[in-house]
Amino acid sequence: MREKLLAFIEKNSRIDLKELAIMLGVNVSVVVNELEAMENEHIICGYHTLINWDKTGIEKVTAMIEVRVTPQRGMGFDKVAERIYNYPEVESVYLISGGFDFMVTLEGKTLREVSQFVSEKLSPLDSVLSTKTNFILKKYKDHGTIMTEPAKDERMKITP
């Protein structure tokens, strides 16, 4: 039941608990207790709203920064990641495979603000060898949700 419950709330965290209980074939109290247990176990770590910032008129810049590091003796990747994720500007930090060690995402009001964070806070860290900043220009799909309007077919209809 946990897997189904998690799948439903991952798609829609605002789903009505009664409706969720019906879909799972259990009592509402079972759903409430299971959600609470998973929150306490940190399986469920938070509830978020997906916003299409392009439609708000509010300027926001999102960057994905690839970071190559040399873990300090006795620190490992976890300690380096902790130093990075403790900055309030940082949205997420992932340990990745490939040419870089971490993928760091952050948001700022301007390209300059993001660039300053990278050059003044991230790059100077002892264990950071190099960074590569990639700015998100347009989101087409985010967290499983299509963010753009489908293209309209503008061809003229020709009938015989």
C-alpha positions as CSV (number, residue, x, y, z in Angstrom):
1,M,0.0,0.0,0.0
2,R,2.9,2.4,0.8
3,E,4.1,2.4,-2.8
4,K,0.6,3.2,-4.2
5,L,0.1,5.9,-1.6
6,L,3.4,7.5,-2.4
7,A,2.7,7.4,-6.1
8,F,-0.6,9.1,-5.7
9,I,0.7,11.9,-3.4
10,E,3.8,12.4,-5.5
11,K,1.5,13.3,-8.4
12,N,-0.9,15.4,-6.3
13,S,0.0,16.2,-2.7
14,R,-3.3,18.1,-2.3
15,I,-5.4,15.1,-3.0
16,D,-8.4,14.8,-0.7
17,L,-7.6,12.1,2.0
18,K,-11.1,10.6,1.7
19,E,-10.7,10.3,-2.1
20,L,-7.2,8.7,-1.5
21,A,-8.6,6.2,0.9
22,I,-11.3,5.2,-1.6
23,M,-8.7,4.8,-4.3
24,L,-6.6,2.6,-2.0
25,G,-9.6,0.7,-0.6
26,V,-8.8,1.5,3.0
27,N,-10.2,3.7,5.8
28,V,-9.2,7.4,6.0
29,S,-7.6,6.8,9.4
30,V,-5.3,4.2,7.8
31,V,-4.2,6.8,5.2
32,V,-3.7,9.5,7.8
33,N,-1.7,7.2,10.1
34,E,0.5,5.9,7.2
35,L,1.2,9.5,6.0
36,E,2.2,10.5,9.5
37,A,4.4,7.4,9.9
38,M,6.2,8.1,6.6
39,E,6.7,11.8,7.6
40,N,8.2,10.7,10.9
41,E,10.5,8.2,9.1
42,H,11.5,11.0,6.6
43,I,10.2,9.0,3.7
44,I,8.0,12.0,3.0
45,C,10.3,15.0,3.3
46,G,8.0,17.8,2.4
47,Y,5.1,19.0,0.2
48,H,5.8,21.4,-2.7
49,T,3.9,23.4,-5.2
50,L,5.2,23.4,-8.8
51,I,5.1,27.0,-10.2
52,N,5.6,28.1,-13.8
53,W,7.5,31.3,-12.9
54,D,7.6,32.3,-16.6
55,K,3.8,33.1,-16.4
56,T,4.1,35.2,-13.2
57,G,6.1,38.1,-14.5
58,I,8.5,37.6,-11.6
59,E,12.1,37.4,-12.7
60,K,13.9,34.2,-11.6
61,V,17.0,32.5,-12.9
62,T,17.6,28.8,-12.3
63,A,21.1,27.4,-12.7
64,M,22.4,23.8,-12.7
65,I,26.1,23.9,-11.6
66,E,28.3,20.9,-12.1
67,V,31.0,20.8,-9.4
68,R,34.2,18.8,-9.4
69,V,35.8,18.3,-6.0
70,T,38.6,16.6,-4.2
71,P,37.2,15.2,-0.9
72,Q,39.3,16.1,2.1
73,R,40.8,13.3,4.1
74,G,38.2,12.0,6.6
75,M,35.5,14.2,5.0
76,G,34.4,12.4,1.9
77,F,31.7,13.6,-0.4
78,D,29.0,13.8,2.3
79,K,30.9,16.6,4.2
80,V,31.6,18.5,1.0
81,A,27.9,18.2,0.0
82,E,26.9,19.4,3.5
83,R,29.0,22.6,3.2
84,I,27.3,23.3,-0.2
85,Y,23.7,22.5,0.8
86,N,23.9,24.7,3.9
87,Y,23.9,27.8,1.7
88,P,20.3,29.1,1.6
89,E,20.6,29.9,-2.1
90,V,21.1,26.2,-2.9
91,E,17.9,24.4,-3.9
92,S,19.4,20.9,-4.3
93,V,22.7,18.9,-4.3
94,Y,23.1,15.6,-6.0
95,L,26.2,13.3,-6.1
96,I,26.4,12.3,-9.8
97,S,28.5,10.0,-12.0
98,G,30.5,11.3,-15.0
99,G,33.0,14.1,-15.3
100,F,31.7,16.1,-12.3
101,D,30.9,15.0,-8.7
102,F,27.9,17.1,-7.8
103,M,25.0,18.7,-9.6
104,V,23.9,21.8,-7.6
105,T,20.8,23.7,-8.5
106,L,20.0,27.2,-7.3
107,E,17.8,30.1,-8.0
108,G,18.5,33.8,-8.1
109,K,16.9,37.0,-9.4
110,T,19.5,37.6,-12.0
111,L,22.3,35.9,-13.9
112,R,24.8,38.1,-12.0
113,E,23.4,37.0,-8.6
114,V,23.9,33.4,-9.5
115,S,27.3,34.0,-11.0
116,Q,28.4,35.9,-7.9
117,F,27.3,33.0,-5.7
118,V,29.4,30.6,-7.8
119,S,32.5,32.8,-7.9
120,E,32.3,34.1,-4.3
121,K,31.0,31.2,-2.3
122,L,31.1,27.9,-4.2
123,S,34.4,28.1,-6.1
124,P,36.5,29.3,-3.2
125,L,35.7,26.2,-1.1
126,D,38.8,24.2,-0.3
127,S,37.7,21.0,-1.9
128,V,36.2,22.5,-5.1
129,L,38.4,22.0,-8.2
130,S,36.1,23.4,-10.9
131,T,32.6,24.4,-11.7
132,K,30.5,24.6,-14.8
133,T,27.4,26.7,-14.7
134,N,24.4,25.9,-16.9
135,F,21.4,28.4,-16.9
136,I,17.9,27.0,-17.5
137,L,16.5,29.0,-20.4
138,K,13.1,27.3,-20.7
139,K,11.4,24.5,-18.8
140,Y,9.4,22.1,-21.0
141,K,8.7,19.5,-18.4
142,D,9.4,19.6,-14.7
143,H,8.6,16.9,-12.1
144,G,6.5,15.0,-14.6
145,T,4.4,18.1,-15.5
146,I,4.5,19.6,-19.0
147,M,5.2,23.3,-18.5
148,T,4.6,24.6,-22.1
149,E,1.5,24.9,-24.2
150,P,1.3,22.3,-27.0
151,A,2.2,23.7,-30.4
152,K,-0.9,24.6,-32.5
153,D,-1.2,23.2,-36.0
154,E,-1.5,26.3,-38.1
155,R,-1.8,24.6,-41.4
156,M,-4.8,25.4,-43.5
157,K,-7.4,22.7,-43.8
158,I,-8.0,21.8,-47.4
159,T,-11.1,19.8,-48.4
160,P,-11.8,18.3,-51.8
